[in-house]
Amino acid sequence: MKAINLGNEKLPKHWAIAKLPEFTNLTMGQSPASETYNLDGNGLPFFQGKAEFGSVYPTINKYCSEPNKIAEAGAILLSVRAPVGPTNLAQSRCCIGRGLAAIHPIGGVDSKFILLLFRSIELNLSGEGTGSTFKAITKAFVHNLTFAIPPLPEQYRIVAKIEELFSELDNGIVALKTAREQLKVYRQATLKHAFEGKLTAQWREKNATVPWRLEKLGNLLVLLTSGSRGWAQYYSDCGDTFIRAQNLKHDRLDLDEKAFVALPTKAEGRRTQVQVGDVLVTITGANVTKTGRVSADVGTAYVSQHVALCRPTEDIDSEFLYWFLVSEAAGRKQLSKFAYGAGKPGLNLDNIRSVEISLPSLEEQYEIVNKLRELLSIEENVSSIIETELRRVELIRQSVLKKAFSGQLVSQDPNDEPASELLDRMSAEKQKGEQMVRTSAHFLDSYLRETT
């Protein structure tokens, strides 16, 4: 029997190997009748799965007036059904659906200790789900989880030390995320200055140039189209690339997750084949107005019905147009007004044609693009550093948990009661409780027989 949290490390002194039922009680969730759900606070808070989880405590979205399975305050809520492994703490008594299990510590074991213990093995659990539709783990699987358990006083020392270290890490995360938001502001401020002419003000003083002129975008495109409906019949495991809205969700053309189509030679949709220099705009769905540019050869590729293909004339530089459309003070502002004006968010091709753009000379467009490349490359480099640091913080967090639950984070106290004795005492208390239940049931059964 190997402890899932110990790996190849030697068992620390006074620690013991135990299965989950030896130090907790487990309740598997069960979905109550749908007519008992309500939003009025009638009954107990009702949690169905990971969707309601926060960083520590779940968010109450609904209640249940006739709960089937109940988690007590302080129970660890374990997601057992797609995704498997995430955890939260129950702040109060609550009803749990079949996507959750409630783990109730016994014998004085701290809820936070169990929570952190499960978070240390979350990645292990995530790969253990079975099932064709929804990956899930069973009650038997959870019951058979085996852990290395420290003495009770050491458990509390571990929790205190983890909370101390995690507090420092959380402060670092807040600082990094604040810096990331500031970079977004810097990026948009830079774009705003670009399309107000401020980036090239000194350049204009030194170079003869023509005044900027106001143009409709429709006059600056040799082709404006979008994908055809009914392409599902052409979906394939290989073939030509099919560019969808999700490929533009980060305001760039990202083909890491490709879809493919096998298009007949004479298919009408061939008009939507992209080429280098095309600018692509999302026109429907959650990513509406998100934009990307075909900056390099992507082979044979077509756009879906949710994406507009803009092919610029020789009067406007492709990269200049791309940056204009992602600027929240310029093109995006206009597109968003069209998209969210009324009803379901969306754009049509006339909306794109109607976008107004202040157009400098080609020479100045090139200068603006060069300035943007220079300034935004700095932003991108810093952003990359921030993302690397955020990933590093998470690795440190996992390292802290690994050390904590293998006996390497806090010192062992030889005066602590060994965990084996704690487990023996909890086992005796459990057996005593079970005997009392059996005895009560026997007396109740005898009483009912005598009175009927």
C-alpha positions as CSV (number, residue, x, y, z in Angstrom):
1,M,0.0,0.0,0.0
2,K,1.7,3.2,-1.2
3,A,0.7,6.7,-0.1
4,I,-0.3,8.8,-3.1
5,N,1.3,12.0,-1.5
6,L,4.6,10.4,-0.5
7,G,6.2,9.3,-3.8
8,N,9.6,7.6,-3.3
9,E,10.3,9.5,-0.1
10,K,10.9,7.6,3.2
11,L,8.0,7.8,5.7
12,P,8.9,10.5,8.3
13,K,9.0,9.4,12.0
14,H,5.6,9.4,13.7
15,W,3.8,9.5,10.4
16,A,1.5,6.7,9.3
17,I,0.0,5.3,6.2
18,A,-3.8,5.4,6.1
19,K,-6.7,5.1,3.7
20,L,-9.1,8.0,3.5
21,P,-11.9,6.4,5.5
22,E,-9.6,6.0,8.5
23,F,-9.5,9.8,9.1
24,T,-12.6,11.1,7.3
25,N,-16.2,10.3,6.5
26,L,-17.2,10.4,2.8
27,T,-20.5,11.4,1.3
28,M,-21.1,11.0,-2.4
29,G,-23.4,13.6,-3.9
30,Q,-26.8,12.8,-5.5
31,S,-28.9,15.1,-7.7
32,P,-32.2,16.0,-6.0
33,A,-35.4,16.4,-8.0
34,S,-35.2,19.5,-10.3
35,E,-38.5,20.9,-8.9
36,T,-36.8,21.4,-5.6
37,Y,-34.2,23.8,-7.0
38,N,-34.9,27.5,-6.3
39,L,-33.3,30.9,-6.3
40,D,-35.2,32.2,-3.3
41,G,-33.0,30.9,-0.5
42,N,-35.5,28.1,0.3
43,G,-33.6,25.2,1.8
44,L,-29.9,24.6,1.7
45,P,-27.3,26.1,-0.8
46,F,-27.0,23.6,-3.6
47,F,-23.7,22.9,-5.4
48,Q,-23.4,20.7,-8.4
49,G,-19.8,20.8,-9.4
50,K,-16.6,22.7,-10.2
51,A,-18.5,25.5,-12.0
52,E,-19.5,27.0,-8.6
53,F,-16.0,26.8,-7.1
54,G,-14.0,29.8,-6.0
55,S,-10.5,29.9,-4.8
56,V,-11.5,28.4,-1.5
57,Y,-15.3,28.6,-1.1
58,P,-18.0,28.0,-3.7
59,T,-20.4,30.6,-4.9
60,I,-24.1,30.1,-4.1
61,N,-26.2,30.3,-7.2
62,K,-29.2,28.2,-6.2
63,Y,-30.9,26.4,-3.3
64,C,-32.6,23.0,-2.8
65,S,-35.6,22.6,-0.6
66,E,-35.4,18.8,-0.4
67,P,-31.7,17.8,-0.4
68,N,-30.7,14.1,-0.8
69,K,-27.1,14.4,0.2
70,I,-25.7,16.9,2.6
71,A,-22.2,18.3,3.3
72,E,-21.7,19.8,6.7
73,A,-19.9,23.1,7.3
74,G,-16.1,22.6,6.9
75,A,-16.4,19.6,4.6
76,I,-14.0,19.4,1.7
77,L,-16.0,19.4,-1.6
78,L,-14.2,17.3,-4.1
79,S,-15.2,17.4,-7.8
80,V,-15.6,13.8,-8.9
81,R,-17.0,14.3,-12.3
82,A,-15.5,16.3,-15.2
83,P,-13.2,17.8,-14.1
84,V,-11.9,15.4,-11.6
85,G,-9.8,16.7,-8.7
86,P,-10.6,20.4,-7.9
87,T,-11.6,21.2,-4.3
88,N,-13.4,23.8,-2.2
89,L,-14.5,24.1,1.4
90,A,-18.2,24.2,2.4
91,Q,-18.8,27.4,4.4
92,S,-22.1,26.1,5.7
93,R,-24.4,23.1,5.6
94,C,-25.2,22.5,1.9
95,C,-26.8,20.1,-0.6
96,I,-24.4,18.4,-3.1
97,G,-25.2,17.0,-6.5
98,R,-23.6,14.0,-8.2
99,G,-20.6,16.0,-9.5
100,L,-19.3,16.3,-5.9
101,A,-18.2,14.3,-2.9
102,A,-18.1,15.7,0.6
103,I,-15.1,14.7,2.8
104,H,-15.7,15.2,6.5
105,P,-12.6,15.1,8.7
106,I,-12.9,13.3,12.0
107,G,-10.8,13.1,15.2
108,G,-9.8,16.7,15.2
109,V,-8.2,16.7,11.8
110,D,-8.3,20.2,10.3
111,S,-10.4,20.8,7.2
112,K,-7.7,22.9,5.7
113,F,-5.2,20.1,6.1
114,I,-7.4,17.8,4.1
115,L,-8.1,20.5,1.5
116,L,-4.4,21.2,1.0
117,L,-3.7,17.5,1.0
118,F,-6.1,17.0,-1.9
119,R,-4.8,20.0,-3.7
120,S,-1.3,18.4,-3.6
121,I,-2.6,15.4,-5.6
122,E,-5.1,17.3,-7.9
123,L,-3.0,16.6,-11.0
124,N,-2.9,12.9,-10.1
125,L,-6.6,12.7,-9.7
126,S,-7.4,14.6,-12.9
127,G,-6.0,11.7,-14.9
128,E,-7.9,9.0,-13.0
129,G,-11.4,9.6,-14.3
130,T,-13.1,7.0,-16.4
131,G,-16.2,7.1,-18.6
132,S,-16.9,7.8,-22.3
133,T,-19.2,10.8,-21.9
134,F,-18.0,12.4,-18.6
135,K,-14.8,11.4,-16.9
136,A,-15.5,10.6,-13.3
137,I,-14.1,8.8,-10.2
138,T,-16.2,6.4,-8.1
139,K,-16.8,6.1,-4.3
140,A,-14.7,3.0,-4.3
141,F,-11.8,4.8,-5.9
142,V,-12.0,7.7,-3.4
143,H,-12.3,5.2,-0.5
144,N,-9.1,3.5,-1.6
145,L,-7.0,6.6,-1.7
146,T,-4.0,6.1,0.6
147,F,-2.0,8.9,2.2
148,A,0.9,9.5,4.5
149,I,-0.5,11.2,7.6
150,P,1.5,13.2,10.1
151,P,0.7,13.6,13.8
152,L,-2.1,16.0,14.6
153,P,0.0,18.9,16.0
154,E,2.3,18.6,12.9
155,Q,-0.8,18.8,10.7
156,Y,-1.6,22.2,12.2
157,R,2.0,23.4,11.8
158,I,1.9,22.3,8.1
159,V,-1.3,24.3,7.5
160,A,0.1,27.4,9.2
161,K,3.4,27.2,7.2
162,I,1.6,26.6,3.9
163,E,-0.7,29.6,4.5
164,E,2.3,31.8,5.3
165,L,4.1,30.8,2.1
166,F,1.0,30.9,0.0
167,S,0.2,34.4,1.3
168,E,3.6,35.6,0.0
169,L,3.0,33.8,-3.3
170,D,-0.5,35.4,-3.6
171,N,1.0,38.8,-3.1
172,G,3.4,38.1,-5.9
173,I,0.6,37.0,-8.1
174,V,-1.4,40.1,-7.4
175,A,1.6,42.3,-8.3
176,L,2.3,40.3,-11.5
177,K,-1.4,40.5,-12.6
178,T,-1.5,44.2,-11.8
179,A,1.6,44.7,-14.0
180,R,-0.1,42.7,-16.8
181,E,-3.2,45.0,-16.7
182,Q,-0.9,48.0,-16.8
183,L,0.7,46.6,-19.9
184,K,-2.7,46.3,-21.6
185,V,-3.3,50.0,-20.8
186,Y,0.1,50.9,-22.1
187,R,-0.6,48.9,-25.3
188,Q,-3.9,50.7,-25.9
189,A,-2.4,54.1,-25.1
190,T,0.4,53.4,-27.7
191,L,-2.2,52.4,-30.3
192,K,-4.3,55.5,-29.5
193,H,-1.3,57.8,-30.0
194,A,-0.5,56.0,-33.3
195,F,-3.8,56.7,-34.9
196,E,-4.0,60.2,-33.6
197,G,-0.7,61.0,-35.3
198,K,1.3,61.5,-32.1
199,L,3.8,58.8,-32.7
200,T,4.9,60.3,-36.0
201,A,4.6,64.0,-35.1
202,Q,8.4,64.6,-35.2
203,W,8.7,62.5,-38.3
204,R,6.2,64.8,-40.1
205,E,8.2,67.8,-39.1
206,K,11.2,66.4,-40.9
207,N,9.5,64.9,-43.9
208,A,7.2,66.4,-46.5
209,T,3.9,64.6,-46.3
210,V,0.3,64.9,-47.3
211,P,-2.5,65.6,-44.8
212,W,-4.4,62.6,-43.4
213,R,-7.7,62.0,-45.1
214,L,-10.9,60.4,-43.8
215,E,-11.9,57.2,-45.7
216,K,-14.5,54.5,-45.4
217,L,-12.9,51.1,-45.0
218,G,-15.0,49.7,-47.8
219,N,-13.1,52.0,-50.2
220,L,-9.8,50.5,-49.1
221,L,-10.5,46.9,-49.7
222,V,-10.2,44.9,-52.9
223,L,-12.1,42.0,-51.3
224,L,-14.5,41.8,-48.3
225,T,-16.2,38.5,-47.7
226,S,-17.0,35.9,-45.1
227,G,-17.2,32.1,-45.1
228,S,-20.2,30.2,-46.4
229,R,-22.7,28.2,-44.3
230,G,-22.9,24.4,-44.6
231,W,-19.2,23.6,-44.4
232,A,-19.8,20.9,-41.8
233,Q,-20.1,18.4,-44.8
234,Y,-16.5,19.2,-45.7
235,Y,-15.0,18.7,-42.2
236,S,-12.0,16.3,-42.3
237,D,-9.2,14.9,-40.2
238,C,-6.7,16.4,-42.6
239,G,-6.7,18.7,-45.6
240,D,-6.9,22.4,-45.9
241,T,-6.9,24.7,-42.8
242,F,-10.3,26.0,-41.7
243,I,-10.0,29.3,-39.8
244,R,-12.6,29.7,-37.1
245,A,-13.5,32.5,-34.6
246,Q,-11.5,30.8,-31.8
247,N,-8.3,31.1,-33.9
248,L,-8.6,34.9,-33.5
249,K,-9.7,35.1,-29.8
250,H,-6.3,36.6,-28.7
251,D,-6.3,39.3,-31.4
252,R,-3.9,37.3,-33.6
253,L,-4.1,34.4,-36.0
254,D,-3.4,31.4,-33.8
255,L,-3.4,28.0,-35.6
256,D,-2.3,25.8,-32.7
257,E,-5.7,24.3,-32.7
258,K,-6.6,23.6,-36.3
259,A,-9.7,22.4,-38.0
260,F,-9.5,20.9,-41.5
261,V,-11.7,20.8,-44.5
262,A,-11.6,18.7,-47.7
263,L,-13.2,21.1,-50.2
264,P,-14.4,20.0,-53.7
265,T,-12.6,21.6,-56.6
266,K,-15.5,23.7,-57.8
267,A,-16.9,24.6,-54.4
268,E,-18.3,28.1,-54.0
269,G,-16.4,28.6,-50.8
270,R,-13.0,28.9,-52.6
271,R,-13.6,32.7,-52.7
272,T,-12.8,32.7,-49.0
273,Q,-9.2,31.3,-49.4
274,V,-6.8,33.6,-47.5
275,Q,-3.5,34.9,-48.6
276,V,-0.6,36.7,-46.9
277,G,-1.6,40.2,-45.9
278,D,-5.3,39.5,-45.4
279,V,-6.9,40.9,-42.2
280,L,-9.5,38.7,-40.5
281,V,-12.3,39.9,-38.2
282,T,-14.6,37.9,-36.0
283,I,-18.2,38.8,-36.9
284,T,-20.3,36.6,-34.6
285,G,-20.1,34.9,-31.2
286,A,-18.3,35.6,-28.0
287,N,-15.1,36.8,-29.8
288,V,-16.9,39.3,-32.0
289,T,-14.5,42.2,-33.2
290,K,-11.4,40.1,-32.4
291,T,-8.9,40.4,-35.2
292,G,-5.9,38.7,-36.7
293,R,-3.6,39.1,-39.7
294,V,-2.2,36.5,-42.1
295,S,1.4,37.6,-41.7
296,A,3.0,34.5,-43.2
297,D,2.1,31.7,-45.6
298,V,-0.3,29.3,-43.9
299,G,-0.9,27.1,-46.9
300,T,-4.3,26.6,-48.3
301,A,-6.8,28.0,-45.7
302,Y,-10.3,29.3,-45.7
303,V,-12.4,31.3,-43.3
304,S,-15.6,30.1,-41.6
305,Q,-18.9,31.9,-41.7
306,H,-18.0,33.6,-38.4
307,V,-15.0,35.4,-39.9
308,A,-14.8,38.3,-42.3
309,L,-11.8,38.4,-44.7
310,C,-10.5,41.9,-45.5
311,R,-8.0,42.2,-48.4
312,P,-6.5,45.7,-48.5
313,T,-5.9,47.8,-51.6
314,E,-2.5,49.3,-52.3
315,D,-3.6,52.5,-50.5
316,I,-3.4,51.0,-47.1
317,D,-0.7,48.8,-45.4
318,S,-2.1,45.5,-44.2
319,E,-0.3,45.8,-40.8
320,F,-1.4,49.4,-40.4
321,L,-5.0,48.2,-40.9
322,Y,-4.6,45.4,-38.5
323,W,-3.4,47.6,-35.7
324,F,-6.1,50.2,-36.4
325,L,-8.8,47.5,-36.0
326,V,-7.5,46.2,-32.7
327,S,-7.1,49.8,-31.2
328,E,-9.9,50.3,-28.7
329,A,-9.8,54.0,-29.4
330,A,-10.0,53.6,-33.2
331,G,-11.4,50.6,-35.3
332,R,-12.5,48.4,-32.4
333,K,-14.5,51.3,-30.9
334,Q,-16.5,51.6,-34.1
335,L,-16.9,47.8,-34.6
336,S,-18.0,47.3,-31.0
337,K,-20.6,50.0,-31.4
338,F,-22.0,48.2,-34.4
339,A,-21.7,44.7,-32.8
340,Y,-23.4,45.6,-29.5
341,G,-25.8,48.2,-30.7
342,A,-28.9,46.0,-30.4
343,G,-29.9,42.4,-30.0
344,K,-27.5,39.5,-30.3
345,P,-23.8,40.7,-30.7
346,G,-22.7,40.5,-34.3
347,L,-21.3,42.3,-37.3
348,N,-22.3,42.2,-41.0
349,L,-20.1,43.2,-43.9
350,D,-21.7,46.6,-44.3
351,N,-20.7,47.4,-40.7
352,I,-17.1,46.7,-41.7
353,R,-17.4,48.8,-44.9
354,S,-18.8,51.7,-42.8
355,V,-15.8,51.9,-40.5
356,E,-14.1,55.3,-40.9
357,I,-10.3,55.6,-40.8
358,S,-8.0,58.6,-40.8
359,L,-5.5,57.6,-43.5
360,P,-2.0,59.0,-43.7
361,S,0.3,58.6,-46.7
362,L,1.7,55.1,-47.3
363,E,5.1,56.4,-46.2
364,E,3.8,57.6,-42.9
365,Q,1.8,54.3,-42.5
366,Y,5.1,52.4,-42.7
367,E,6.6,54.7,-40.2
368,I,3.7,54.2,-37.8
369,V,4.0,50.4,-38.2
370,N,7.7,50.6,-37.5
371,K,7.1,52.7,-34.3
372,L,4.5,50.2,-33.2
373,R,6.7,47.3,-33.7
374,E,9.4,48.9,-31.7
375,L,7.2,50.0,-28.8
376,L,5.0,47.0,-28.6
377,S,7.9,44.5,-28.8
378,I,9.0,45.9,-25.5
379,E,5.4,45.3,-24.1
380,E,5.4,41.8,-25.5
381,N,8.8,41.0,-24.0
382,V,7.7,42.2,-20.5
383,S,4.4,40.4,-20.9
384,S,6.2,37.2,-21.7
385,I,8.3,37.6,-18.6
386,I,5.2,38.1,-16.5
387,E,3.6,35.0,-17.9
388,T,6.7,33.0,-17.2
389,E,6.8,34.3,-13.6
390,L,3.1,33.4,-13.1
391,R,3.8,29.8,-14.2
392,R,6.9,29.7,-12.0
393,V,4.8,30.8,-9.0
394,E,2.4,27.9,-9.6
395,L,5.3,25.5,-9.8
396,I,6.6,26.8,-6.5
397,R,3.1,26.4,-5.0
398,Q,3.1,22.7,-6.1
399,S,6.6,22.3,-4.7
400,V,5.5,23.7,-1.3
401,L,2.6,21.2,-1.2
402,K,4.9,18.3,-2.2
403,K,7.3,19.1,0.5
404,A,4.6,19.7,3.1
405,F,3.0,16.3,2.6
406,S,6.2,14.3,2.4
407,G,7.4,15.7,5.8
408,Q,10.0,18.2,4.4
409,L,8.3,21.5,5.1
410,V,8.2,21.7,8.9
411,S,10.3,20.0,11.5
412,Q,9.0,16.9,13.3
413,D,8.5,17.1,17.1
414,P,9.4,13.9,18.9
415,N,6.9,14.8,21.6
416,D,4.0,14.7,19.1
417,E,1.6,11.8,19.5
418,P,2.4,9.4,16.6
419,A,-0.2,9.4,13.8
420,S,-0.7,5.7,14.3
421,E,-2.1,6.3,17.8
422,L,-4.4,9.0,16.4
423,L,-5.6,6.7,13.8
424,D,-6.2,3.9,16.3
425,R,-8.2,6.2,18.5
426,M,-10.3,7.4,15.6
427,S,-10.9,3.8,14.6
428,A,-12.1,2.9,18.1
429,E,-14.4,6.0,18.2
430,K,-15.8,5.0,14.8
431,Q,-16.4,1.4,15.9
432,K,-18.1,2.7,19.1
433,G,-20.3,5.0,17.1
434,E,-21.2,2.2,14.7
435,Q,-22.1,-0.1,17.7
436,M,-24.3,2.6,19.2
437,V,-26.1,2.9,15.9
438,R,-26.6,-0.9,15.6
439,T,-27.8,-1.0,19.3
440,S,-30.3,1.8,18.8
441,A,-31.6,0.2,15.6
442,H,-32.0,-3.1,17.5
443,F,-34.0,-1.5,20.4
444,L,-36.1,0.5,17.9
445,D,-36.9,-2.7,15.9
446,S,-37.8,-4.6,19.2
447,Y,-40.0,-1.7,20.3
448,L,-41.9,-1.6,17.0
449,R,-42.4,-5.4,17.1
450,E,-43.9,-5.2,20.6
451,T,-46.3,-2.3,19.8
452,T,-47.6,-3.8,16.5
